[in-house]
Amino acid sequence: MNSNTVATLEKLEITADEFWNISHQTGNFISMLIKSAKIKNVLELGTSNGYSALWIADALQYTEGHLTTIEFWEKRQCLAREYIEKCGLSNYVSFKIGQAIDVIHNELQNEQFDFVFMDANKGEYLSLFQAFHPLVKKGGIILADNVISHAKKVEPFIKTISNNAEYQSQVLDLPDGLLMAYKQG
């Protein structure tokens, strides 16, 4: 990780609560997972100010992969673009603006992803999963943040993916809770 990226991540950690960023531990876990699994094509739902996108894009630089990240709020996406550019990671990221479900249906239907990271509206996790599930490659990984901190809101999603024979899933005890699912069939 270059010094600009480290400094930018440290700067963004100061405002983590304001932008609902993932924890440093979760970002580090995601980075290691992308590198070790040699992930190439990532979909992120919920860019916010780009904190998690920095972790992901930095790891994708290592695997020569690409991140497609979707954010509803243009102001937040502008911040994310600024930070990604500052860290020299623009070649690894495509930004999409709008409702994630609409972007998935209208712009990404011909894409295939081997990794999806969800950190968007928790009440929409189930409908988001239903929208992107066909785009996840066999052997792909889904991570969903805030599954402990927002347990009631994400309960329908957790029940659905836990009972889906195509997925093997586990809630990880990282800050706020992280569900990890592997698409096996």
N, C-alpha and C positions, 0 to 999 in steps of 0.2 A: 504494500500500500504506500503510495507516494505521500510526501510530507503535506502537500496541499489537501489531500483527502483526509488525512489524520486530523489536521487542524480544523477543517470544515466540519467533520463529524463532532469534534470536541465543542465547537461553537454551537452546533445544532442541539447538542445534548443539554445546553443551558435552557433552551426554549422547548424542550421535549413535551412538557405538559400542555403548553399552548397549542402545539400542532399535533398532539396525540401520537407522537413518534413511538416506535418500538424501542425496547431497551437495548443498551449496548450489548448485553449478553445474547439477546435474540438476533441482533444484526451479525454478531460474530458467528453464531451458530449457522445462520443462513449462508454466510460467506463460505464457511468450511464445508457445508453440505454441497453447495454449487461446485466448489473446486473438487471435492473428493468424488462426486458422482459425475463429474465432467459434463455438467448441464450446459446446454447451448441456447435454448430458446425459452425465455421466461416471460410470463404475463404477471404484472402487478396490478392489483385492483386497490386503488387508494394511494396516490403519490404523495399527497400532502406537500410538505416543503422539501421532499426529496431525501430525507435521512435514510430510509430503507433502500431507496433507489441507488444511493451512493454505495452502500454495502454490496448490493446486487451487481451493479455495473462494474465495480472494482473486481469482484470475483469473475465476472464474465470477460473481463480483459484477460484474465489468466486462462480461461477456457476458450477464448475467441468466440464467445456467444453474443446474444443480443437480448435486450430487455424492451418490452412494450409495456408502458405504464399508463394507466388511465386515472385521471383526476377530474372531478366535477367542478371544482372551484378554480377559475382561471388565475386568480391572484396567487394561489398556492402553487399552481403549476409553473408560473413565471419564476417564483423563488427556486423551485426545484431545477428548472432549466439553467438558471444562473449558477447554482452550486455545481451541477453536473459539468457545465462548461469550464468553470473555474478549476475543477479537478482534472480536466483533460479527458473526460469520459464520454463526450458527446457522440462519438462514433459507435458506442455500444448501447445507445438508448433512443427509442422512438416514443414521443409523447402523444397521447390522445386526450382530448378534452370532451367531457360530457358525462351523461349517465352511463355507468359501466355496462349495464345490460344492453342499452342501445348500441354502444360502441361494439360490443361483442357480436350482436346480431347483424349490424350494418357494415362493419369494417373488418371483422376478424374471422368470418365464417370459413375462409379457405386456409387458415393458419393451423398449425399443430404446435403444441407447447409440451415441453418435457418438465416444466416446473411452473406452478401457479402460486402466487403469494397474495392472500386476501387480508386486507386491513382497511376495509371500507365500512359502510353503514352495516352495523352488526345485525340489524333486523332484516337485511337483504341477503345475508349469507346463503340461505337456501335457494333463493331465486337466482343468485349469481352462480352458485354451483350448478344448478340445472342448465344455465345458459352456457357455461364454459366446459362442462363435463365432456361433451363430445369432441372438444378440441384438445383434450389431454391424451398424449400418446400412451400406449401400453408401456409400463415401466416408469411412467411419470409420477411426479410428487406434487402434492398439494399441501401448502402450509396455510393455516388460518390463525391469525392472532386474536387475542382477547377472549379466548374460549373459557377462561376461568373468571376473569374480571367482569365479563358480560354474559355469564352462563345462561341466564333466562332468555336473553335475546337470541342467542345462537343455538339454543336447545333443539329446535326443529332441524337445523342443518346437521348437528352432531348426530342426532338419531338417524337421519336419512343416510349419511355417509357410513355410519357404523353398521347399519343393516344392509348396505349395498355390497353384494358378493364380489363386485369388481374391485373393491378397495379393502386394504388392510390399514387400520388407523390406530393412532395412539395419541392421547393428550400428554404433552410434555410439560413438566413443572418448571417452565421458564417464566420470568415475570409476565403477569397477566394471562398466562396459559397459552400454549401453542399446540394446535392440533396438526399432526402430521399424518398424511394419508398417502399410501402407495397404490397406484393403479396396476393391479395384477392381471386383469383380464378385460 
